[in-house]
Amino acid sequence: MGGAHERSPDAGAPGSAPPSTASARLQAVVICPDATANPLRSVGGITLLERLLRQLSEMETVECIVLLKPRGLSLPPLSKRVRKALSCQDASGDNAWEMMRDARAHLRERFIVVAADLLIDQRLLAWLTAQTADVMLSPGPGGRPETAAFLRAQSLDSPSLEAARIEVVAVSSLPSFWESMHGEVPFHLRRIASERDAEEAWQILLDYIQRRTLELPARYFDPFFENLMVRRLAPTAITANQVTLATTVLGFAVAALYLTGWLRAGVLLAILVEVLDGVDGKLARITRTTSKAGEYEHILDFFYENSWWLALGRFLSTNGSPFAWRAALLMVAFDLTDNIVYSIADVKWGRSIDNASPFLSRFRLIAGRRNIYSWIFVPGFFLGAPAFSFYLAAAWAGVTAAIHAAWGIAEARKA
């Protein structure tokens, strides 16, 4: 689709109040617009078409999907993750506009349309469903509009897209702060027309699924190994839930090693768990296979993490460090306090502590967490000072809980 008029993205942009009709459920039209489009090219472990259909299936604002394709184009069966009602229609035409005009009888009064060979941000799909006037998206100001639009059927009365004079929003102009990812995440709208495009799409997706607010190990050490594993696992039948299960088993294995005095082996395995703990979430997001079970992963994390501190406390207290057991109990208490404050902030104020202030965002880099404690243990365990490193970790857990609790109390007083 080409040519239209640019307009300011301020109204209805992500993060702003949606139009009054945003709750209406729409038809989504997925279109294979020309012979050069290859919706079956694999990106991020699944085909472009499968990815797009999974994205649309996840959206409450989408009621049903119509797939328009050239006559003669054969498509493989879709996965069970495409849960919305879907109909496949043949359509003639040299471009997306002509195909929609040909298939007009199958289109509703209002719909969104997306090309099957586009890699498109989920937030952009949500933004399109919230529109009330015809609009198209382009990657940047003055750029060629892509087949990603909200349309009304009456617009198809025009013989061409140019004649319809549909307004255009440049994706690069939209506010890209994403609360759930704790930072700025650029929007992506990219036509994948070659294997080189597909390789670049991998990099786009790996950046897209990376949380922005992280502690130092997760920012500078883990991503290389996480992304390497995600790239290997995404095209396979291994699921994110299976990775979560394996991580949990290894997590309790760390506790067993600590309890029996295999501290060096335990801390090295703990670092592997650290990496795997990032793999499952990334794998689920990149393959669009998130599940309710995955949402409760943090509960498993809580139990096996605290089993580490109790196991270390038990071993060290029986081997010449009488205060280690008390330190272990304090670490559990501090961890529980921190989790409660985070939960209250999320439920009551709808925000993450990590984004609450510039100080807390920076503090997140070194705040007391499992990964930080493991890296505190590494020099202590390998240099023969395990008790000292354990006490240091317990003290830092207390400092972290105190800082977060103080913020929570201050916010409660403001309310």
N, C-alpha and C positions, 0 to 999 in steps of 0.2 A: 504494500500500500504506500502511496506517495502523496506529496503535496498537500498542505493545509496551513492553517494560521496558528501562530504561537500565541499563548496567553500565559498570564502569571499563574504559577502553581500554588499560590497561597491559599486560595479557597479549596477546602476539601483535601489539603495535603495531609500525608500521614502525620498523626500526632495532633491534628486540629479536630474541631468538632465536625462529625459527619453530617451530610445533608439529612433532612427529615425523612427521606425515603430509604435511608441506608439499611433499614431492617427488612426491606422487600427482598424476596427471593427471586433470583434471576435465572434465565437460561444462559448457559455458557456454550459458545460455539468454538470448536477447535478445527482449524482449517489447514489442509496441506495445499498451499496456494499455487505451486508450480512444479515442474519436473525436476528442478535443481534441489528442491527441499528433500531432506532425508530425515524424517521424524524417527527413524529406527536407529540412528546413530547413538552409540552408548556414551553417556557422560555421567560420571559419578556412580558407575555401577549399574545404571538402568538406562533405558532408551529415553530420548527426549520426549517422545509421545507418552510413555508410561509415567515419566516424572510429572508432566503437565497434568495428566488425568488424575494422578494421585493428589497433586496440589489442589485441584478443583474439588475433588471428593472430600477434602478436609474442611471445606468452607461452608459454613452454615448459610451464607448468603447465596449459594448456588443450589438451585433446585434440580436441574437436569443438564445433561450435556448432549450436544449434537456434534458429531464428527463429520465434516465435509471433506471428501477426498475425490481426486480425479477418477473417472471410470477406468477400471483395469488395475488400479493400485490395490494390492493384496496386503492386509495387515494381520499380524499374528494375534492369537487370543490374548486378552489383557489379564492382568493378575486380579486376585480377589480383593486387592486393596482399592480398586476402582469401584466404589460402592454406590455412586450416584447412578440414576437411570441414564442410560446412554443409548443413543441411536446413531447408526452410521448411514450417511446418505451420499450417493454419488452426485457430483455437480460438475458442470461444464464451465469453462472460462479460462482465459489466459492469465488471470490474476485473482487475488482474493476477492476484490470487489465484484467482479463478474461472476465468480462462483457463488457468492452470497446472493446476488440478484437471481441467479438460476435456481437456487434452493430456497427462495423466499417463502414458499409455502410452508416450510418446516421451521421457520424462525418466528419467534414471538415478537410482541410489540417493543420490548426492551431486552437487550442482551449484551453480554461482553463477548468479544471475539479475540482469539489469540492464535497465532501461527504455531503449528505443531513443531517447527524447527527452531523455536525461540527458547532460550534459557532466560526465564523471567522470575524475578523476585516475588515471593509470596505476598509481600506487603504491597506490591504494585497491583496484583490481582485483587486484593482487598480494597485498594484505593479505587480501582475501576468500578467495582460493584457499588461503591458509595456515590457515584456520580449521578447527576440528573440531566445533564446536557451532553450532546455528542462530543467526545474527546478522544484523542489518540495520544500515544506515548512515543517519544523519540529519545535516543540515548543522551543527546546534548543539544544545546541551543543551536538552531539552524540546521540540525542534522536531519537525515532522512527518517520520516516516521516509520515505525515498525507496525506490523499487524498485531497490535495490542490496543484495544479500544473498547469504549462503551458507546453503543449505538442504539438508535431507535429505528424501527423498521421503515418508517417514512423517509429516512435519509436515503434508502436504497432506490427511491424514485429518481434520483440523479443518475445519469448514465455513467458517470465515472467518479472516482474519489475526488479528483480535482474540482469537479463541478459541485460536489457536495459541500466543499469549503468547511471541512471539519477542523475545529481548533486543536492545537497540539500543545502538550505539556512536556517540557524537557525533564527527563528523569534526574539528570545531574543537578537540577535546581531544587529538588524536593529535600526537606529536612530529613536527615538520615539517622538521627539518634534513635537507638532501639533499646528500650528499657530492659527487656528480658535478656539482652546480650550485654548489657551494662556499658554501652558506649556507641560511638559512631560506626555504623556499618554501611558502606556505600551500596546503593541500589544497583542491581544488575539487570540489564535488558540487552541480550546479545543473540544475534542470529548465528547459528552454528552451521556453517556451510562447508567445512573441511575438517580434516583430522587435526590440522594445526589449531583451528578454532576449538575443537574438542579438548585438546591439551590445555589451552588457555582457560577453557571453562572449568577444568579440574582445579586450577589455581584460584579461580573466582569462587568456586564452591567451598574450597578448603578455607579461604579467608572468611567467607560468609558464615560458616558454622563455628568460627573461633570466638569464644567469649572475649570481650575486651578488657574486663577487669580481672586480673589474675595475680597470684602470688609469684614471686621471682622464679621458682623452679618451673611452674606451669607456663610462664612467659618465655623463658630463655632455654630451657632444657627439654621439656616434654614435647612441644609441637613437632619437632623433626621426626621423632619416633612415632608419635600418634598418627601423623599424616602418612608416614610410610606404611603403617599397619592398615590404616583406613583404605589406602589405595589398593592394598593387596586383598583385603577382605570384602570390599564393596561389590566386586563382580561375582563373589562366591555365594553359596547358600548359607553361610554362617550369619546369624542374626545378632543384633545388638543385645538382645536378651541373653543369648548364649554367652556373649562376651561378659555381660554383667554377672552371670552365674559363675563363670570361670574366675573372674576377679574376686568375687566374694569367697570362693573356696580358697584362693591363694591368700586372701586377706586373713582368714582364720589360720592358714598355715604359718603366716608371719607370727601370729600370737603363739602358736605351738613352738616355733623356733626360739622366740624370746623366753618363753617359760622354761625351756630346757637348757638355756644358756648359749644357744647358737646365735649370738647377737650379731656378728658380722654377716653371717648368711641371712639372718632375718632382716637386717636393714637393707641389704641389696635386693631381697625379694620385695621389701616394702616400696622401693623405688620402681620396680617393675609394676607393682600394683598401682602406683601413682600414674604411670603411663597408661595402663589398661583402663583405669578409671576415666580417662579422657577419651579413650577409643570408642567405648560403647555409645556415648552420647553423640559423638561426631558421626559414627556409622549410622545411627538412627536418623539423624538430621539429613545427612547427605543422600541417603537412599529413601527418604520419606517413609520410614518404618517406625516412627515413634508409637508408643503404646502406653496404656494405663499402667502396666507393670513397670515400665521404665520410669514413670513418675515417682515411684516409691523406692527408687534406688538409694536415695539418701538415708532411708531408714536402715537398710543393710549396711551402708557406710558407717552409720553411727555405732552400730553394734560391733562390727569388726575393728573399727578404729579404737574404740574404748577397751576392747579386749587386749589390744597391744599395750596400753598403759597399765592395765591390771596385771598382765603377764610380766611386764618389765618390773613393776613394783614388787611382785611376788618373788621373782628371781633375785633381784638386787637386795631385797630385805633379808633374804636367807643367806646372803653371801657377803655380809659385812657392811651393809648400808641400811641401818635401822629406820631411817626416815623415808625410805623409798616407797613403802606401802602407803604412807600418808600422802606423799607427793602424787602417787597414782590416783588415789581417791580425789584429790584436789583437781587433777587434770580432767577427770570425768565430770566433776561438778562444774568446772569452768566451761567445758565443752557443752554441757547441757544448758548452762546459762546463756552462752553465745547463741545456741540454736533457738532458744526461746525468744531472745531479742530479735533475731532475724525473722522469726515467724510472726511476731507481733508487728514488726515494721511492714512486712509484706501484706498481712491481713488487714491491719487497722489503717495504715497510711498508704498502702499500695505502692511501696517503693522499696528498693534495696538499700541496705546500709552502705554498701560499697559505692553507691552513687549519691549518697546523702549530702556530701560536702567535698570540696577539693582535698581537704586533709584526709578524710576517710578513704577517698579513692587512692591516694598515695599510700596510706597506711596499709591498704589491702595487699601491697607488694610483699610486706614482711609480717603481716598479722599472723598470730598463732593459729596454725592449722596443721593437719596431718602431714602435708608435704614439707612444710617448714620444719616441723619437729624431726622428720626423717633426716633432713640434711643437717640438722644440729647433731643428730646421733652419729652420723658418718665419721666425723673426726674423733668424737669421743670414744666410739666403739673400736675404731682401728688404732687409736693411740693409747688404749688401755685406761681410759677415764670414763667408763660408762655411767657411773653414778653422777658425776659432775654434769655431764651432758643431759642426763635425765632431769636433774634438779633445775637446770637452766631452761629446759623445755617447759617444765611445770610453772616456773616463774613467768615465762613469757606468755603462757596460756592465761595466767591470772591477769597480766597487764592487758592483754587483748580483750578479755571478758569485761574488765573494768572500763576500758575506753568505750566499748560498744554499749554497755549498760548505762554509762553516763550520758551518752547520746540519746538513748531511749528515754531516760528519765527527763532529760531536757525537752524532748519532743512532747512527752505526755503533759508537761507543765504548760506548754504553749497551747495545747488543745482546749 
